[in-house]
Amino acid sequence: MAWIIDDLNSLHAEWHLLGFVDTQNSGRLEHYGRPVLNGYAAASSLCTQPFFACGMGTPAIRCQEARRAEDLRWQPAALIHPSVIQAKFVSVGEGSTIGAGSMLAPYSHVGRHCAINLQTTIGHDACVGDFSVVSPGARILGRVALEDRVFVGANATVYPGRRIGAGATLAANSFLHTDLAAGQSALGVPARPFLPCPHEIEQNA
C-alpha cells in the first residue's frame, strides 16, 4: 500500500501516510520507511477520522480489521496504482487496493476492502466480492463471480463464467474449470476440491 501511495503522490500529492497499525504488537518500529503504530488508539491520536486501507492477506482477517476501523469511523480509501489499466464502466469499492501492472476489463466490479495484487487480470463483467484477495499474477476471466471473502492464489486462473462461493480458496497455479462451493478449497490443473479453507475453519470455530 505504501508503494501505491508513493507512486500516486509522485504524480499528484494526495496522501500523507501516517503509518501502519500493528494489532499484534510485534515490537517493530518501522516498515517501508513509515512508523509502525501499536494499535488503533495510537493511530487515532494522530488524526481525527483518518482514511485507511487494510493490508491483511487473509480474507477473514481483512473483514475483521476493516470493520474494526470502520467502527472507529475511519474512512476507507480505494488505492489504485497509476500503472493499472482500467477500462470504462469499471467500479472499485471503497477500501480496495489494486496493485501495479493489473488490468480491469470493461464492466468488471471489485467490491469493498478487496486486495487485487500485482499483475492480475479482472476480466470483463467479472465481479469480485467484498474482502476477497486475488494474489499476484492471477487471472479472473470474463463473467467470473467471486463471492465475499474468496482467496485466489498466485498465478491461478478461473475459467470464464464460473462462480466461487463465499470463503472459498483456489490454490496457487491452479486452473478452475468448474464452480467452487462456498467454504471449499481447490488445487490443481484442473482444480479439484480437497478440504475446507483454513481461514473459514478458524472463523467458524
For each residue, the residues with C-beta under 8 A, 3 or more apart:
1: 4 5 53 55 79 97
2: 5 6 17 31 32 33 34
3: 6 7 32 81 100
4: 1 7 8 79 80 81 97 98 99 100
5: 1 2 8 9 15 17 79
6: 2 3 9 10
7: 3 4 10 11 81 82 83 100
8: 4 5 11 12 14 15 79 81 82
9: 5 6 12 13 14 15
10: 6 7
11: 7 8 82
12: 8 9
13: 9
14: 8 9
15: 5 8 9 51 77
16:
17: 2 5 34
18: 34 35 37 43 46 47 50
19: 34 35 36 37 43 46
20: 31 32 34 35 36 37 55
21: 37 39 40 42 43 52 69
22: 25 26 28 36 37 38 39
23: 39 40 65
24:
25: 22 38 39
26: 22 36
27:
28: 22 31 36
29: 35 36
30: 33 34 35 36
31: 2 20 28 34 36
32: 2 3 20
33: 2 30
34: 2 17 18 19 20 30 31
35: 18 19 20 29 30
36: 19 20 22 26 28 29 30 31
37: 18 19 20 21 22 42 43 46
38: 22 25 42
39: 21 22 23 25 42 43
40: 21 23 43 44 68 69 72
41: 44 45
42: 21 37 38 39 45 46
43: 18 19 21 37 39 40 46 47 50
44: 40 41 47 48 50 72
45: 41 42
46: 18 19 37 42 43 50
47: 18 43 44 50
48: 44
49: 73 74 75
50: 18 43 44 46 47 74 75
51: 15 74 75 76 77
52: 21 66 69 74 75 76 77 95
53: 1 76 77 78 79 95 96 97 113
54: 62 65 66 69 95 113 115
55: 1 20 97 115
56: 61 62 65
57: 61 62 115 133
58: 61 62 133 151 199
59: 62 63 131 132 133 148 149 150 151 167 199
60: 63 64 131 149 167 199 200 202 203
61: 56 57 58 64 65 199
62: 54 56 57 58 59 65 66 113 115 131 133 149
63: 59 60 66 67 113 130 131 148 149
64: 60 61 67 68
65: 23 54 56 61 62 68 69
66: 52 54 62 63 69 70 76 95 112 113 131
67: 63 64 70 71
68: 40 64 65 71 72
69: 21 40 52 54 65 66 72 74 76
70: 66 67 73 74 76
71: 67 68
72: 40 44 68 69
73: 49 70
74: 49 50 51 52 69 70
75: 49 50 51 52
76: 51 52 53 66 69 70 94 95 112 113
77: 15 51 52 53 94 95
78: 53 92 93 94 95 96 97 98
79: 1 4 5 8 53 96 97 98
80: 4 84 86 92 97 98
81: 3 4 7 8 84 98 99 100 101 102
82: 7 8 11
83: 7 100 101
84: 80 81 98 99 100 101 102 103 104
85: 102 103 104
86: 80 90 103 104
87: 90 104 105 106 107 108 124
88: 106
89: 106 107
90: 86 87 104 105 106 107 108 109 110
91: 108 109 110
92: 78 80 96 98 104 110
93: 78 96 109 110 111 112 113 114 130
94: 76 77 78 112 113
95: 52 53 54 66 76 77 78 112 113 114
96: 53 78 79 92 93 110 111 112 113 114 115 116
97: 1 4 53 55 78 79 80 114 115 116
98: 4 78 79 80 81 84 92 102 104 110 116
99: 4 81 84 102 115 116 117 118 119 120 136
100: 3 4 7 81 83 84 118 119
101: 81 83 84 118 119
102: 81 84 85 98 99 116 117 118 119 120 121 122
103: 84 85 86 120 121 122
104: 84 85 86 87 90 92 98 108 110 122
105: 87 90 108 121 122 123 124 125 126 142
106: 87 88 89 90 124 125
107: 87 89 90 124 125
108: 87 90 91 104 105 122 123 124 125 126 127 128
109: 90 91 93 126 127 128
110: 90 91 92 93 96 98 104 114 116 122 128
111: 93 96 114 127 128 129 130 131 132 148
112: 66 76 93 94 95 96 130 131
113: 53 54 62 63 66 76 93 94 95 96 130 131
114: 93 95 96 97 110 111 128 129 130 131 132 133 134
115: 54 55 57 62 96 97 99 132 133 134
116: 96 97 98 99 102 110 120 122 128 134
117: 99 102 120 133 134 135 136 137 138 154
118: 99 100 101 102 136 137
119: 99 100 101 102 136 137
120: 99 102 103 116 117 134 135 136 137 138 139 140
121: 102 103 105 138 139 140 141
122: 102 103 104 105 108 110 116 126 128 134 140
123: 105 108 126 139 140 141 142 143 144 160
124: 87 105 106 107 108 142 143
125: 105 106 107 108 142 143
126: 105 108 109 122 123 140 141 142 143 144 145 146
127: 108 109 111 144 145 146
128: 108 109 110 111 114 116 122 132 134 140 146 150
129: 111 114 132 145 146 147 148 149 150 166
130: 63 93 111 112 113 114 148 149
131: 59 60 62 63 66 111 112 113 114 148 149
132: 59 111 114 115 128 129 146 148 149 150 151 152
133: 57 58 59 62 114 115 117 150 151 152
134: 114 115 116 117 120 122 128 138 140 146 152
135: 117 120 138 151 152 153 154 155 156 172
136: 99 117 118 119 120 154 155
137: 117 118 119 120 154 155
138: 117 120 121 134 135 152 153 154 155 156 157 158
139: 120 121 123 156 157 158
140: 120 121 122 123 126 128 134 144 146 152 158
141: 121 123 126 144 157 158 159 160
142: 105 123 124 125 126 160 161
143: 123 124 125 126 160 161
144: 123 126 127 140 141 158 159 160 161 162 163 164
145: 126 127 129 162 163 164
146: 126 127 128 129 132 134 140 150 152 158 163 164
147: 129 150 163 164 165 166 167 168 182
148: 59 63 111 129 130 131 132 166 167
149: 59 60 62 63 129 130 131 132 166 167 199 200
150: 59 128 129 132 133 146 147 164 165 166 167 168 169 170
151: 58 59 132 133 135 168 169 170 197 199
152: 132 133 134 135 138 140 146 156 158 164 169 170
153: 135 138 156 169 170 171 172 173 174
154: 117 135 136 137 138 172 173
155: 135 136 137 138 172 173
156: 135 138 139 152 153 170 171 172 173 174 175 176 191
157: 138 139 141 174 175 176
158: 138 139 140 141 144 146 152 162 164 170 176
159: 141 144 162 175 176 177 178
160: 123 141 142 143 144
161: 142 143 144
162: 144 145 158 159 176 177 178 179 180
163: 144 145 146 147 179 180
164: 144 145 146 147 150 152 158 168 170 176 179 180
165: 147 150 168 179 180 181 182 183 184
166: 129 147 148 149 150 182 183
167: 59 60 147 148 149 150 182 183 197 199 200 203
168: 147 150 151 164 165 180 181 182 183 184 185 186 197
169: 150 151 152 153 184 185 186 197 198 199
170: 150 151 152 153 156 158 164 174 176 180 185 186 187 191
171: 153 156 174 185 186 187 188 191
172: 135 153 154 155 156
173: 153 154 155 156 189
174: 153 156 157 170 171 186 187 188 189 191
175: 156 157 159 188 189 190 191
176: 156 157 158 159 162 164 170 180 186 190 191
177: 159 162 190 191
178: 159 162 190 191
179: 162 163 164 165
180: 162 163 164 165 168 170 176 184 186 191 193
181: 165 168 184 193
182: 147 165 166 167 168
183: 165 166 167 168 196 197 200
184: 165 168 169 180 181 193 196 197
185: 168 169 170 171 193 194 195 196 197 198
186: 168 169 170 171 174 176 180 191 192 193 194
187: 170 171 174 191 192 194
188: 171 174 175 191 192
189: 173 174 175
190: 175 176 177 178
191: 156 170 171 174 175 176 177 178 180 186 187 188
192: 186 187 188
193: 180 181 184 185 186
194: 185 186 187
195: 185
196: 183 184 185 200 201
197: 151 167 168 169 183 184 185 200 201
198: 169 185 201 202
199: 58 59 60 61 149 151 167 169 202 203
200: 60 149 167 183 196 197 203 204
201: 196 197 198 204 205
202: 60 198 199 205
203: 60 167 199 200
204: 200 201
205: 201 202
